[in-house]
Amino acid sequence: MKVASPCETFAAGLRSTNEAAIRMIGNDLTQEQALFQVAPGTSHILWLAGHLVYATGHIAAHAIGIETDAADRCTKLFDMGSKPLADPSGYPAIGDVCNHLATETQRVVSALEGMDASLLEKPTPSEVPVAEMLPTVGQFLGALPGHNMYHVGQIVLLRRAQGLPGGFGM
């Protein structure tokens, strides 16, 4: 049995959390359901999905030193400083965002699986918003699945608040 390298282990964590997000969003949501907010200005499922695209396709890609186009499509709508909008005209379709999340996840995971463990000791690039809190790439990659699962929990809650199945047997 082959033992996974540290980078393969981090890649597996990213893959599994993002796949959980895609499963929890499901393919049954209308755009209106994806934009449901429990209170004005709070996160909705579409914003959470887009934020995971941003965290994966821009922040994680940047942290491991690969290029991506996710920043161009997602930064303004879904970065840490953005505010969820209730207006549907400001967003792409939820299915498109989920497809983008799957594509960016596969791209980042594939790159990470082939990287040397020495990457994990490198400083987190200063452009990564949490670089001061997570000063090495390894620390950043170790925290990323927790960040993503936090948002998966929010997605489950937003589904349940609408009377939809939440997943995870809920």
C-alpha positions in Angstrom: 0.0 0.0 0.0 1.4 3.4 -1.0 1.4 6.0 1.7 0.2 9.4 0.5 2.6 12.3 0.4 1.8 15.3 2.6 0.8 17.3 -0.6 -1.5 14.4 -1.7 -3.1 14.4 1.8 -3.8 18.2 1.6 -5.2 17.7 -1.9 -7.5 14.9 -0.7 -8.8 17.2 2.0 -9.5 20.0 -0.4 -11.2 17.6 -2.9 -13.4 16.0 -0.3 -14.6 19.3 1.3 -15.4 20.9 -2.1 -17.1 17.8 -3.3 -19.2 17.8 -0.1 -20.1 21.4 -0.8 -21.2 20.5 -4.4 -23.3 17.5 -3.0 -24.9 19.7 -0.3 -25.8 22.4 -2.8 -27.4 19.7 -5.0 -28.8 20.0 -8.5 -32.3 20.7 -7.3 -32.0 24.4 -6.3 -33.7 27.1 -8.2 -31.9 30.4 -8.6 -34.4 31.9 -6.1 -33.6 29.2 -3.5 -29.8 29.7 -4.1 -30.3 33.4 -3.3 -32.4 32.9 -0.1 -31.1 34.9 2.8 -32.2 34.4 6.4 -31.9 38.2 6.9 -30.9 41.0 4.5 -27.2 41.2 3.8 -26.4 37.7 5.0 -24.8 34.9 3.0 -26.9 32.8 0.6 -26.0 29.5 -1.0 -24.9 31.1 -4.3 -22.5 33.4 -2.5 -21.1 30.6 -0.4 -20.5 28.4 -3.5 -18.8 31.3 -5.2 -16.7 32.1 -2.2 -15.5 28.5 -2.2 -14.5 29.0 -5.9 -12.6 32.1 -4.8 -10.9 30.3 -1.9 -9.9 27.4 -4.1 -9.3 28.9 -7.5 -7.7 32.1 -6.4 -6.4 31.9 -2.9 -5.3 28.3 -2.7 -3.9 28.4 -6.3 -2.0 31.5 -5.4 -0.7 29.9 -2.2 0.7 26.9 -4.1 2.1 29.1 -6.9 -0.2 28.2 -9.9 -2.1 30.4 -12.2 -5.9 30.6 -12.5 -8.6 32.7 -14.1 -10.9 32.3 -11.1 -9.8 35.7 -9.7 -11.2 37.5 -12.7 -14.6 35.9 -12.5 -14.9 35.6 -8.7 -13.0 38.2 -6.8 -15.4 41.1 -6.8 -18.5 38.9 -6.3 -17.1 36.4 -3.7 -13.9 37.5 -2.0 -13.6 38.1 1.8 -14.7 41.8 1.5 -17.7 41.2 -0.8 -21.3 41.5 0.4 -23.9 39.0 -0.7 -26.5 40.6 -3.0 -30.2 39.7 -3.1 -30.4 40.8 -6.8 -30.2 37.7 -9.0 -29.0 39.8 -12.0 -25.7 40.3 -10.2 -24.8 36.6 -10.2 -24.2 33.6 -12.6 -26.5 30.6 -12.3 -25.9 28.3 -9.3 -25.2 25.4 -11.6 -22.5 27.4 -13.4 -20.9 28.3 -10.1 -20.9 24.6 -9.0 -19.3 23.6 -12.3 -16.7 26.3 -11.8 -16.0 25.0 -8.3 -15.6 21.4 -9.6 -13.2 22.6 -12.4 -11.1 24.8 -10.1 -11.0 22.1 -7.4 -9.7 19.5 -10.0 -7.1 21.9 -11.3 -5.7 22.9 -7.9 -5.9 19.3 -6.5 -4.1 17.9 -9.6 -1.3 20.5 -9.3 -1.0 20.0 -5.5 -0.8 16.2 -5.8 2.4 16.5 -7.9 4.2 19.0 -5.7 7.1 18.3 -3.3 6.5 18.5 0.4 9.0 21.3 0.7 6.2 23.6 -0.6 4.5 23.2 2.8 7.4 24.9 4.6 7.4 28.0 2.3 5.9 31.2 3.6 2.3 31.8 2.7 2.4 34.6 0.1 1.5 38.0 1.6 -1.3 38.4 -1.0 -3.2 35.5 0.7 -5.6 37.3 3.1 -4.8 35.0 6.1 -1.0 35.0 5.6 -0.3 36.5 9.0 -2.5 34.1 10.8 -1.3 31.1 8.8 2.4 31.9 7.9 3.3 28.7 6.0 1.7 27.1 3.0 1.3 24.0 5.1 -0.6 25.8 7.8 -2.8 27.5 5.2 -3.6 24.2 3.4 -4.3 22.5 6.8 -6.8 25.2 7.6 -8.6 25.3 4.2 -10.8 22.2 4.7 -12.0 23.6 8.0 -12.9 26.9 6.3 -14.7 25.0 3.5 -16.6 22.8 5.9 -17.7 25.8 7.9 -19.4 27.1 4.7 -20.8 23.6 3.9 -22.5 23.8 7.3 -24.0 27.2 6.3 -25.2 25.7 3.0 -27.0 22.9 4.9 -28.6 25.4 7.3 -29.8 27.5 4.4 -31.3 24.5 2.7 -33.1 23.4 5.9 -34.4 27.0 6.5 -36.2 26.7 3.2 -37.7 23.3 4.0 -35.2 21.4 1.7 -33.2 18.4 2.7 -29.9 19.4 4.2 -27.9 16.4 3.4 -25.7 14.4 5.8 -28.9 12.5 6.8 -30.6 15.7 8.0 
